[in-house]
Amino acid sequence: MSEHPAFPDPGAVLGRYAVGRRLGDGPDSDVFEAMDEQEQRLVALTVFSEDLDGAREQRVRELVTAWTAINSSHLLPVHEVGEEEGRLWVSAQLAPEGGIDRLREQYGPPAPATAVALVADLAAGLADLHEAGLVHGSVDTEHVLLHQEGEVVRAWLAPPLVSPPDPGALPADDVRALGDLLATLVEGAHEPGARGAELDRVLASVGSYPSAAAFRDDLVRAGEAPRGQIVVEPSPSRPYAPMPGGPSRLSMVLLFLVVLVAAIAALIGIDAAL
């Protein structure tokens, strides 16, 4: 858990957001599942601590402004940034399927072909980010969120809200970090040589890609390689399973109850005042 006091508590109402369960935390922020009562949608709401310094707040606001200006299906959609009761918050698309780390814990490492496809999504997101003049600076599994498109699991790259990139960060640093992420995803599932010649070639070439776009293009080529050149079968022990395409019914019911209780409490307060 983070050291700063949890704010808000699950069940609270923050502006137009009815706050649900806590999804995660960082050194100066908590992330909650929340219902946007104005737009009637579930979101991931990052709420920062009260003592966030001005320079840090400005970097977060600038990052969100730049991120939302990019039209990319490979970047996590971020809705807006705001402030309520002296605390900065950022509202983003909720990824019900969660992050890549959760799936690895549940099902084990993905098959090499799955890992290549997911990292190709991330490379495409980085290419869009770099084209807009931005550097991510924190490309790791914590910033990989998954979502379902029909029967296909796709990857979103999430913004580095907890640690915005340093001014000296370079696009090449992102590309190398993405190569490390690919190696992490397949580590322990298949030994070199058993993963397929194409994946071994890509992993050996990570340091030589001139851009995220070049890395993406090579990953796409590797994914289209003939069967046998890249392993396509799921890991034998715990294969990846289809995931639900949206928020759970339980999450929706719980958030509805939160909104209902808040509304009743408000009405009671009004009656008492009268």
Backbone hydrogen bonds, N-H to C=O, Kabsch-Sander energy under -0.5 kcal/mol:
donor,donor_aa,acceptor,acceptor_aa,energy
11,G,19,V,-2.3
12,A,9,D,-2.4
14,L,17,Y,-3.0
15,G,13,V,-0.6
17,Y,14,L,-2.5
18,A,16,R,-0.5
18,A,35,M,-2.3
19,V,12,A,-2.7
19,V,17,Y,-0.7
20,G,33,E,-3.3
23,L,31,V,-3.2
24,G,31,V,-1.5
26,G,29,S,-3.2
30,D,47,V,-2.4
31,V,24,G,-3.3
32,F,45,L,-2.6
33,E,21,R,-2.7
34,A,43,V,-2.3
35,M,18,A,-2.6
36,D,34,A,-0.6
36,D,41,R,-3.2
37,E,16,R,-2.8
37,E,35,M,-1.0
40,Q,36,D,-1.9
41,R,36,D,-1.1
43,V,34,A,-2.9
44,A,92,A,-2.7
45,L,32,F,-3.2
45,L,43,V,-0.6
46,T,44,A,-0.6
46,T,90,V,-2.8
47,V,30,D,-3.1
47,V,45,L,-0.6
48,F,88,L,-3.0
49,S,28,D,-2.3
52,L,49,S,-1.3
57,E,53,D,-2.4
58,Q,54,G,-2.3
59,R,55,A,-1.9
60,V,56,R,-2.0
61,R,57,E,-2.5
62,E,58,Q,-2.4
63,L,59,R,-2.3
64,V,60,V,-2.6
65,T,61,R,-2.4
66,A,62,E,-2.4
67,W,63,L,-2.9
68,T,64,V,-2.6
69,A,65,T,-0.7
70,I,67,W,-1.5
72,S,70,I,-1.1
75,L,72,S,-0.8
76,L,157,L,-2.5
79,H,91,S,-2.2
80,E,91,S,-1.3
82,G,89,W,-2.5
84,E,87,R,-2.4
87,R,84,E,-1.7
89,W,82,G,-2.8
90,V,46,T,-2.2
91,S,80,E,-2.7
92,A,44,A,-2.0
93,Q,77,P,-3.2
94,L,42,L,-0.7
97,E,146,L,-0.6
98,G,95,A,-2.0
100,I,144,V,-1.7
103,L,99,G,-1.3
104,R,100,I,-2.1
105,E,101,D,-2.1
106,Q,102,R,-2.0
107,Y,103,L,-3.2
108,G,104,R,-1.6
113,A,231,V,-1.8
114,T,111,A,-0.6
115,A,111,A,-2.6
116,V,112,P,-2.5
117,A,113,A,-2.0
118,L,114,T,-2.4
119,V,115,A,-2.5
120,A,116,V,-2.1
121,D,117,A,-1.6
122,L,118,L,-1.8
123,A,119,V,-2.8
124,A,120,A,-2.1
125,G,121,D,-2.1
126,L,122,L,-2.6
127,A,123,A,-2.4
128,D,124,A,-2.0
129,L,125,G,-2.3
130,H,126,L,-3.2
131,E,127,A,-2.2
132,A,128,D,-1.2
133,G,130,H,-1.8
134,L,129,L,-2.3
140,D,138,S,-1.0
143,H,140,D,-1.7
144,V,141,T,-1.5
145,L,143,H,-0.6
145,L,156,W,-2.2
146,L,98,G,-2.9
147,H,154,R,-2.1
149,E,152,V,-3.3
152,V,149,E,-2.1
154,R,147,H,-3.2
154,R,152,V,-0.5
156,W,145,L,-3.4
157,L,74,H,-2.0
158,A,143,H,-2.8
158,A,156,W,-0.6
161,L,159,P,-1.9
169,A,166,D,-2.0
173,D,170,L,-0.9
174,D,170,L,-1.1
175,V,171,P,-1.9
176,R,172,A,-2.2
177,A,173,D,-2.2
178,L,174,D,-2.1
179,G,175,V,-1.9
180,D,176,R,-2.1
181,L,177,A,-1.9
182,L,178,L,-2.2
183,A,179,G,-2.1
184,T,180,D,-2.1
185,L,181,L,-2.3
186,V,182,L,-1.6
187,E,183,A,-1.0
189,A,186,V,-1.7
190,H,186,V,-1.2
194,A,191,E,-2.2
195,R,191,E,-0.7
198,E,229,Q,-2.5
199,L,229,Q,-0.6
200,D,196,G,-2.0
201,R,197,A,-2.2
202,V,198,E,-2.4
203,L,199,L,-2.7
204,A,200,D,-1.8
205,S,201,R,-0.9
205,S,202,V,-0.9
206,V,203,L,-0.7
208,S,205,S,-2.2
209,Y,205,S,-0.5
209,Y,206,V,-1.1
215,F,211,S,-1.9
216,R,212,A,-2.8
217,D,213,A,-2.5
218,D,214,A,-2.0
219,L,215,F,-2.3
220,V,216,R,-2.4
221,R,217,D,-2.0
222,A,218,D,-2.5
223,G,219,L,-2.4
224,E,220,V,-1.2
225,A,222,A,-1.3
228,G,230,I,-0.9
229,Q,226,P,-2.3
231,V,195,R,-2.1
252,M,248,S,-1.9
253,V,249,R,-2.5
254,L,250,L,-2.7
255,L,251,S,-2.3
256,F,252,M,-2.1
257,L,253,V,-2.3
258,V,254,L,-2.0
259,V,255,L,-2.3
260,L,256,F,-2.5
261,V,257,L,-2.9
262,A,258,V,-2.2
263,A,259,V,-2.2
264,I,260,L,-2.4
265,A,261,V,-2.5
266,A,262,A,-2.0
267,L,263,A,-2.1
268,I,264,I,-2.5
269,G,265,A,-2.0
270,I,266,A,-1.9
271,D,267,L,-2.5
272,A,268,I,-2.4
273,A,269,G,-1.9
274,L,270,I,-1.8
